[in-house]
């Protein structure tokens, strides 16, 4: 792999060790495997078709290269389009399937997309609606069979020798520093920005991060993919799989992940913390149904897992852990296929409690950190127990430098840092000031070289008393409670800190039943004084970990979860603070009515 300089160089490496099941997806309810040779054939056929349509590398500059849009969840076709576009020197502009119509119009128009591939009829209709605002767009193709839309396989024709020579000549001229994709960030604030990433940006990240995954013992290299592949985290991991000899299985949907895991029996997968929270909620719900000695063993096993440390545990603890594993944890692993060795977690902070529990159950959580602008990994916890530490995002990967600015901001440089924002040189110069990329995150490097994220620079606020409050550590600690699903701390220019709290209704309903509290709706539950008192006790206990100004003095329980469709979350699951502040301004004002500080009950 030393000769690999472009992402599509994985094709030649795969050809040397072909797999019968390189890419896999469900078709009419049955897993369909695509072999290495079959996938490569389609990549070249599509590349030839795109050339015939006039899609090209143009004058070789980023602005001159043609742009190809792609809106789809993970499936083999996504990767085939990506690699075909790369081979002819064009640039891929991928979007989330749940991107709003307004943002689709903005992104496709700004990047001057020439043609676009969509997965479903619903997305086809969305793009058709946006087409009037995108004069550059000449054609739309679909992966599903959609009435009125040309199917992507209609483009695939037997490859002629002349077409093969043309593709080979073009791809040979593509350099590692050429931009291969423009990924528009989901943006928790304002308009999305087009991050320009080169082959070198992503490929150096692939090899540095791939070295971490190579430590994991696997009899069979099989990965399940379900995160959106246009997210740089999933895309980079996908190329690790391609370069390091994995088979990739695409889950049918987010709702079928558990079922697909049982079928596929993956050894590794990537996830966001939200998914782990959902998985553990289901474990808790099932455990609460147990009675007698089984229930006691279940609750004991949770307590044992919560005490897990990577190294330095006692013989007595290890004996208890082995018993808990035999009686409880092994059943958890079997529920998701039985082979999972590691879960790579990114995108947002993972509760330490969950990290301990899953790792204790031999499903090692490898939490990392990075941004779209860094391709994405800056640091990651490793499979080797001495190279991972709870509460951190791991040691830096090779070839990446980090320094902490005077105000605590994490600055980084290295070959994985983007070349800039598309058509936005002013913002590019701002974030790359002094040759260091300014992440916007606040953090620290400990004495052992582990990076810890403490907050987002833009999310830190000042109370009316002039005191600074970092909301993320407060939210992360509070969310370790099984009863708190989501939380946003507020208090900018106010006399005290308060919070909006979304309960974990699955766990809360079990609690209500145990305490013989009747309810007919989620709204009725959060209005119950006993429920409010229970949440008050959780907040009171956690408040002791913070100084007076950081303590949550008032809170409101909300009756519905924040969602991407509801507009409160970005496509990657981050909360949109500005949107939430506006959407729940009535509830917030009620907390601050009179600006009287509420003193929590001392439990």
N, C-alpha and C positions, 0 to 999 in steps of 0.2 A: 504493500500500500504506500510505500515511500514515493512511488512515481505518480500518485494521485494528486492532481492539482485542481481539478474541477469536480463538482458534485457528480456529473454524469460519468466520471471515470469508474464509478461503482459498477457500471455495465460490464466492462472488461474483467474486473475482479470477480464478478458473479459468474461470468462465463467459464472461469477456470474451475469453479466448484458449484455446478448447477444444482438446483433443488426442484423437486417435482411440485412442491407447495410453496413457492416463493411468496405469492400473494393469494389471499383467500377471503372469500366473502360468501354470504348466504344468497342463493338465487332460488326463488320460489320455495323457501324454507329448507333448502339443502345446501350444505357447504360445497362450494365449487373452488377447486384449486387451479391456479394458473402457474405453469412451470416457468422456470427462468427463460427458456428459449421462447415460450409463447409470449411472455411479457416483453421481452426484447424485440420480438418481431413487431408487436403492436406499436412500441415506442418509435421504431424507425419508420413504419408505415404512416403514423400520424405526423412525424416530422416532415416526411415527403409531402404529405397532403397540405400541411401548413405552408411549406415553401411554394407549392403550386398556387395557393391562395394569395400569395404575395406577402406573407409574413416573413420578415427577415431581420438581420442584424443592422440593416441600414448603413449608416456611415461609421458604425462601431462605437459611437458615443452613447452614453446612457439616454440622452434625449432622443438620439437618432434611432435607437433600437425599437422595433415594434413591441407593443405591449399586448399580452393575452390575458384576459380575465378568467377567473375560475371561482365558482361559488358552489361548494359541495361539502357534505360531511365526508369522513374518511371512507374510502373505498379504493379498489385497485385503479380505477379510471383516473382518480386524482393524481396518483403518482405517475401514471403513464403520460398524462398531459404535461406534468411538471418536467419530466425528463425529455419529452419530445421538444418542448419549448426551449429547453437548455441547449439541445443539440444544434439548433439552428441560430443560436445567438440572440434570440428574442428574450423578453423579460416577462416573468409571470407576476400577475397582480391578483393574489388570492384574497377572497373575502369570506367572512363568517356567513353561514346560511341564515342566521337570525339578524343580519345587518338591516337596519331600517332603510326604507325606500329612499329617503333623503340622503343618507350617507352613501348608498349605492350610486346614486346620481353624482354626488360630489366626487367620489373616488374614481369612478369610471371616466368621468369628464376630465378630471385633473390629470390622470395618467394617460389619457387619450387611447384607451383600449380599442384595438382594431377588431378583435373578435372575442367571444366569451363562451365558456363551457359552464353549463348548470346541471345539477343532478336531477331535479324534479320539475313537475309541471307548475307547482306553486312558485318556484324560483324563476321559471321561465316567464310566467306572467309578471313577476316583479320587474325583471329586466326589460321586458317589452314596455312596461309603464315608464321605465327610466330612459328608454332608447331615444326619445325626443330631445333629451338633454345631453346626449352623447353623440355628437355628429361624426366622430371618428369610427364608431362601431358599425361594422359591415355585416357581421353574421353572428348567429347564436346557435349553439349545438347543445343537445341534452344527452345525459347518460341513461335516464329512464326513457321509455317510449312515450313521447308526448305529442299529442295531435297538433299538427301545424308547425312543429319544430323539427328540423333535421336531426337525425340520430347520429351520434359521434362515430359509430362504427361504419356509417355510410361513407366516411372519409377514407377508410382503410382499404387500400388496394395492394395487390402484389407489388413488392418493391423491385423496381428495375435496377439494372447495374448502374445506369446513369444517375438515378436518384441517390443510390448508395454512395457513389463517388462524390456527388454534390454535398451530401450531408457530412461525409468524412472530411472533405476539404474545409467546410465551414467550421466544424467542431474542432479541427486541429488548430485553427487560428484563434480560438477562444482562449483568453488568458485568465489566470487565477484572480486577477484584480478587476475583471469585468463584473459589472452588476448582473446578478442572476434573478433577483426578485425584489419587488417593492412591496413591503408589508405595511399596511396602514394600521397604526396602533388604534386600539379600541377607544382610548381616551376617556379617563374619568373626568377630565375637565376640557371642555371646548372641542374644536374640530380635530378629527384624526390627522396624524402626520404620517407621510409616506417614508418609511425607513428603507434606505437603499443598502442592500447587503450583497457583497460579492461572493464568488465561489470560495475565495480564501477565508473570508469572514466565517462562513458556516463550516467549511471543511476543517479548519484548525480547531474549532469547537467540537466537531464530530470526533476527531482523533483524541483530543484531550479528555473528553467525557467518555469516549468509548473505552479508554484504558481503565476507567473506573468500573465499567460494566463487565469487563473481561475478568475481573476478580471473582465474579459470582459463579458458583458451581452449578452447571446445568448439563444434564444428560442430553437434552435436546434444546436447541436454540429456537424457542417458540415464544412470540410476543403477541399480546392482544392490544389492539389499538382502538381507542374510542374517543379521544380528544380531537377537536378540530385540527386537521393537518396544516391549515393556514396559520395556526399559532406557531411561532418559531420554536417553542419548546417541543411540541410534538413533531414538527418537521425535522428538527435537528436529530431527535431520537430515532425517527424513521430512517434517516441516513446512517445512523449508527447501525441499525438493524441490517441495512443493505450492504454496508461495507464489512460488517463483522459476521456475515453468514447466517442471519436469522430468517425464519419464516414469519410473515406478518399476517395476522388474522384480524379482520375488521369486524367489530361488533355491529350488530344490526341497528341498534339505537342505544341511547342512554338507559332506556327502560329495560333492556334485555341483557345488560352487562353481566349480571349474576348468572343468568342461564347460559350465556355464551362462554363464560369462564369455565363452567362445569363441562361444557362440550370440548373446548379447546385445550384446557389444562395448561395455561401459559406458565412460563417460568418467571416472566417479568412483565410489568406494564407501567405506564406513566399515569399519574392521576393528579387532580387538584385536591386540596384538603377537604373541600365540600363533599367530594365523593366518599372519602374515608369516613367523614362524619355520618353520612347516610348509611354506609355499611355497618358502622358500629351501632347506630340507632336500631337497625334491624336486629343485630345481635342482642342488644339490651331488651328489645321488645320480646324476642323469643325466650330469653333467659328469665324475664319476669313472669312468664307463663308457668315456669316450673314450680314444683311444690316440694315440701319436705327436704330430705337430704340433698336431692339434686339441686334445689334452689340454693341451699347453703354452699354447696361446692362451687356453683357458678359464681356467686357473689364473692366467695373467697378467692377464686381464680382472678377476678378483676382486680382485687386488692393486691394480689401478688404481682400482676402485670404492671400495675401503677408504680411499683417500687423498682422496676427493672433498671439496671445500669449496664452500659456496654462492657465495662471491665471492672474488676475488683469486687465482685460479689462473693459472699461467703459460701462455704460448703452447704450450710443449712438452707440458705436461700436457694441455691442451685437444686437441692433435693426437692424443695417445695415446687420450684419451677418445673421440674421434670414430671412431678405428679400432676400439676395443673395442665401440663402439655398433653399428657396421656389421656386425662379425663375430659378436658375442655378444648384447649387450643387446637388440637388435631382435628376436631370436628369443624372448627372455623375454617381451617385450611381446606378440608375436604369440600366444604360448601362452595369454594371458589376454584375447584379443580384439583387441589391437593399438591400442586407442583410449585406454587408461587414462592420464590426465594427472596425477591426484592420488589419494592414499589418505589419508583422514582417520583418524588413529589415536588411540584413547583407552582408558580403563578401567584400564590399568596401564602401567608404564614400558616404553618401547620401547628395545631395545638400540641404542646409537648406531651400532654397526657395521652393523646392518640398515638404519638410516635412510640412512647414506651409500651403501650398495650400491643400494638401490631408487631413491634420488634420482639417483644417477649414471646409472642406467638409464632416466632420464626418466619415472619413476613417483614423483612427488614426495611424500614423506612429510610430512604436516602433523600433527604430534603436538600434542595439546592437553591441557588439564587442567581438571578440575572434579569435582563430586560431584552426586549426586541432589538434594541440598539446594540446589544452585545452578543447577539447570535445564538443563544441567549446566556449561556452559563458563565458565571464569574467564579463561583465556588459551589462545591457540592460535598455532602457527607459520603463517605465511601464504605464499601462492604466490609473492609478490614475494620474490626472493632476499635483499633487504636487510631483510626482516621475518621471517626465520627463522634459527635458530641451533641447531646440533647440541648435544645435552646439556641443552637447555632445553625448556620447554613453551610457549615463545613469549611475545609481548607480551600485555598485558591487552587484552581486547575493550572496546569503548566502553561507557560507563556502569557499569563495574565498578571498584571501588577495592580495593586490597590494601595491608595493612601487615603487617610482620613483628613479632611479639611479642618480648618480652625473651628468652624461651626458644626462639625460632626458629620458633614456630608461625605458619602463614599464617592471617591473619584477612582477611575480605572483607565488603564490603557493596555493595549495588546492587539494582536492580529485579528481578534474577533470583533473589534469595535467598528461599527458601521462607517461608511464613507460620508454619510450625511443624510439630511432630509430632502426628499425630492422637491425641486423648485422652491426651496426655502433656505437660501444661503445664510440669511441673518440668524435664524434659529440654530442652524448648524454651527455657526461660529460661536454662538452663545453657549451651547452645551459642550463644545469641544475646546473651550477656552484654555489656553496654556498647554494644549496637546493632551489634556486629560478629559475623558468623558465624565460629565457631572450627572450622576444617577438620579439625584433628587431624593435619595434615601439617606437616612441617618443611621450610622452604625459604628461598630468598633471592632478592632482585631484584638483577640486576647493573646496572652503570652505564648500560647501554643500555635498561633497562626490561624485560629478558627475565626471566621467572620460572623458577626452577630448583627442582625438588623433590628433597630429599635423604633424607627418610625419613618414616615414620609415627610420630607422637609416641608412640603406645601400643606400638609395636614395638621401640623403643629399650630395651635392657636393661642391667643393671649386673652386672658380674662379681663374684665373691666378694671380689676385691681393691678393689672400689669404683669401678672404671673403667667408663665408659659405652661401649656399642658400638651403632652404628646398622647393622642388618643389611642393609637394602635396597641401599645403594651397593655393598656387598661382593657380594651376590647378583647384582646387575645386571652388574657387571664380569665376574664369573666366567661368567655365562650368555652372554657374548659369544663364548665358545668354542663352536665347532660341535659339540663333544662333550658339552656340558652342557645338558640339556633343562630341568631344574628344580633348584632348590636352596633349602634353608632353613638359615640360620645360627642356631645355638643357643649357649647359654652363660650364661643368666641364673643368677646366684648360683653359678657354677662358676669354677674357677681359670683356665680358658682358653676361647677361642672354637673351636667345632667346627662341622661342617656335615653335613647329609643331602644327598646328591647323587643325582639321577636322570639317568642318561646319555641322550643322544640315540641310541637304539639303531640307527636307520637308518644314521647316520654311523659309529657305533662298529663295526658289523658290517663295513662296508667297510674300516675300519682293521684289523680282525682278519684279514680275508682278505688284505689287502696284506702283513701281517706273518706270514702262514701260521699263524694261531692257529685251531684248530678249536673248534667249540662246538655244543652241541645245544639250548641254551636260554639265555634272557636271564640266568637265575640263574647258569648256568655261566660266562657271560661276565664278570659282575661279580666272580666269585670268582677269576678268573685273575690271578696276581701281576703279569704284564706289563701287563695293563689297569690295574690299580691304580697301578702305577708311572707309567704315562702320565698318569693323572689327577693324581697327585702332582706331576708336572712342571708341569702347567697351573696348579695351585693355588700352587705355589712361585713361579712367574713373577708371578702376579697379586698374591700377598701383598706383593710389594715396593712396591705402591701404597698400602699401609696401614701404620699404626703397629703396634707390637708387640702391643698388646692386641687389635687388630682382626684380626690375621692368623689364618687358619684353621690350627689346629695338628693337628687330626685330622678325618677325614671317613669316612663310610661310603657305599658305592655301593649303591643300592637296585635291585631287579630289576624293578620295575614303575612305570609312570608314574602320577602323581597325577591323579585325575579328579573330575569333578563327581559321577558316579554312585558313586564310591568314597568320597565324603564329604570328600575332602581339599581340594576347590576349591569356591568359591562359584559360583553360576550365571554370574557374569561372569568366572570364571577366576582370581580371586584366591585365594592359598593361605590355608587356615584353620589358622593357626599352633597354636592351642590343640588342635585335633583331631589335627594331625600330631604334636605333642609327646606326646599320649596314645597314639596309634596306634603310634608307633615308639619308645616309651620303653625297650624292651629294647635296641634298637640304640644309642640314646643312652647308656644306662647302660654299655654295653660300651665305648664310646669313653672314658667317664670312669672306668672301672674303675681304682681306685687313684689317680685324679686326677693321674696323672703326665703332665706336659707333653711332647708329642712335638715334637722339633725337626725341621722339614722338611729334606730333603736339599738342599744348595746346588747347584742345577744352573746 
